[in-house]
C-alpha cells in the first residue's frame, strides 16, 4: 500500500496524524507532494519528512520554490509568512527541500504513475479542481497524483485516473478535515480519506500560532455540505 499526502503548510500535528492514519491503513511507502511550508510559520514537518528517509519521496511545491528563490509577492507575505519561515529554516533543512524534484514518474508492476504538486502540464504551479478540464491532458500514465488546490477529487478521464489528494494540513472545502490518499498497485485502486484536524492549530507553539494570518484561520471555519472521501472517524457522519 502506498500513502500519498500533500500541502501540510506547517501544520505539524495534522501531518503527523495523516502519517499515523496511513500507517494503520497499511502504507509502507509514501509520497509527499509538496508545500510542507507556508501560511503556518512552523518548520517541523521538514524534519519529519527527512527522518522518514527512503520510505518517502518528496515533490517540490510552489511554496518551497518561492522560499528557495526568495521571489514571494510582497502583497502575499502577510499570509504566506515566507520571510519568517526562511529565517527559521536551517541550512540543512533548506538543502533538503532544495533536493526535491518537481515531479516523479514510477512504475509499480504494470502501472505507470506520475506524482506532481500542480498538474501534468505545469508540475509546480497549475491548480486542478474537481471541475477542471482534464481531457486536455494526453498521458501515458494510468494514474496522476497531485495536490496544490487543496480540494480532493478522483476522476478518470481518457484512460488516466487523476487523484488530487487535497491538503493534509489546510483544507479549503471543510476546515475540520484534512485529506490524503492511498493507492494499492495490486488492484490499481486509489482511495481518498478525511481525518479530523480540529485541534491542530491549538497544538502549535505559541510563537507560531499567534502569527497565523486571519485569512488562514478563517479556512478552518469553512464547512462543506458533504465530504469527498472516507472519514476516518466513522462516528463523524456519512461519507461518499
N, C-alpha and C positions, 0 to 999 in steps of 0.2 A: 504494500500500500504506500502511495506517495501522498504527502501532505503539501498543499500549496497555500501560501498566505502572502499578504501584501499590505502596504500602507499602514504601518504601525504608528508613524508620526510621533514618536517619543512616548507613546502610551505603554509604558513598560509592563504594567500589570495586565493589560489586555493582551499584549503579545505573549506573555508567559502563560496566560490562561489558554490562548489558542494552541500553543505548542503542547500544553498538557492534554487538552482535548484530543488533539491529533495523535498523540502517543497512545492514548487509551483506545482510539479507533484502530490502532494497529500500524500507523505510519512509522516507517523507519528511515525513509529518505524524504528530504524536504526541499522545497524551492521557495525562496523569499523574493518577491517580485518588485522590490524597491520601495523607497520612501520610508526607511526606518526612522528618518528625522523630519523635522519641520512642524510648525504650529505649536507643539508642546516642547519647551526647551529642556528636554532631558535626553541623554545620550546612551543610557544603559543598554538599549536594545542592540546597539552596535557591538558591545562586549558580549552580549548573549549569543549573537549570531557567530561571532568569532570563536566562542567556546564550543559551538556545535561542530566545528571542524569540517571534516569531509562529508558529514551527513547532510549538509545544507549547501545549496548553490544559490548565490545571491545575484540579483539583477540590479543594475543601476537605475534608480528612479530619478524623476525630474528634480526633486529637492536635493538629492545627493549631487546631481550635476550642477545645480546652481550654487550649492555650498562650496564645491570644489573650484568652480570657476570664479566665484565672487561677483556674479552678474545679476543678483536679485534686484528686481524692480523696487526702488525706494518706496513707492506707494504701497507695496505689499509687505514691507518689512515688519510693520507693527503686528500683523497676523502671522507671518512666516517665522519670525524670531531668528532669522539666519545669523545675524551678527552675534547674538548671544550664544547660539548653538556652536558657531565656529570657534568662539573663544573657549568653549568647554571641551571641544574635541582635542584629544592628544594627538601627537604626531603619528602614533601607531594606529589610532582609530581612523585618522584621515587617510593613511596609506592603505588600510584595509578596504574602506569604501571606494578608494580610488582604483582598486584592483577588480571591482565588479564589472562584468561585461554588460553591454547594452541589450543583449539577447542571448538565448541559448537554445540550440537545437539538439534533441536527444532522441535516440531510438530505444524503445522498450519492446523487445520482441519484434513483431512486425508493425508496431505502431510508431509513427513519426510524430514527435511533439515539438511545439515551439513555445518558448517562455519569453515574455516581454513585459515591460512595465506599461507601455501605452498601446500600440497597435502593430499589426504586421507591416504597415506602411511607414510608420514613424515609431520606432521602438520605445522612445522615451516620452514623447510629449502629446501624442494624439489621444483624445478621450473617446472611448467607446461606451455607449449607454445601451440600455435594454432595447431602445427603439432605433439605434444606429443602423445605417445601411451596411450590412455585412456582405452583401452579394458582390460588391466591387472587388473583394479580395479573392484572387485565384491562387490557391496554395496547394502545395504537395503534402503538407502536414495534415494528419487526421484530427489533431486537437491543437488549439491555441489557448494558452493560459495567460491572463493579463490582470492588471489592477487599474490604478490611476484614477478612475472615475468615481470610485467609492460606491458604486451601485452594482451589486452582484446579479449575474444572469447566466443562463446556459442556453445557447441557441445553435442549432445545426443548420448550416447553410452551404449548399454547393459541395457537399462531401466533407466539409470541415465542421467540427464542433467547437464553437467559441465559448470559452468559460472565463467570465470576469469574476474573479474571486472576491471582489469588493474590498473592504478595508477591515482589518482586524482591530484597529485602534481608533478610527474616526469615521464611522459610517455616516452616510448622508441621507439614507432613506429613513431609518429609525435609529435614533441615537442610543437606544438601550442595548442594541445587539450588534456586536462585531460579527465578521464573517470569515470563512475560509473554505477551502475545497479539498476533497480527496480525489485521487484517481487510482483505479485498480486496473493496471495494464493487462491483467489476465482476462478480464471480461470486457475491457475497454469501456469502463463506465466512470463518469465524473459525477460527484455529488457536492452540493453546497450545504453548509451548516451555519447556523447562527448560535451565538452564545452571549450570555449576559455580561455586559461590561459596565453596569450601572454604578459600581463603586470604584471604578478605575481612576477617575480624576482625584478622588479623595485620598487615594493611596500615594499620590505623588509627593515628593519632598516639597516643603512649603516654598522654597526659593524657585521652584519650577511652577507649582500650581498657581501661585499668585500672579504670575506673569502671562498666563494664557489669555489671549485676547478675547474680548466679549463675543465677537462673531464666531469664534471657535467653540466657546462654551455653549452658545445657542444651538450648535449642531447636536449636542447631546440631549436637547429638549425636543428634537423633532420626533414625530410619530407617524407611522405608516399604517394604512388601513389593513394591510396584510404584509407578511414577510416572505421573501423569496429564500427558500432553504429550510432545512430541518432544524428546529430549535432544539438545542442540546438538553435543556431542562424541559422535560415533557410537560410538567405541570403549568408551563407558561402559555399554553394555548395551542391552537391549531397550526398546522404547517401546510405548505404546498410546494 
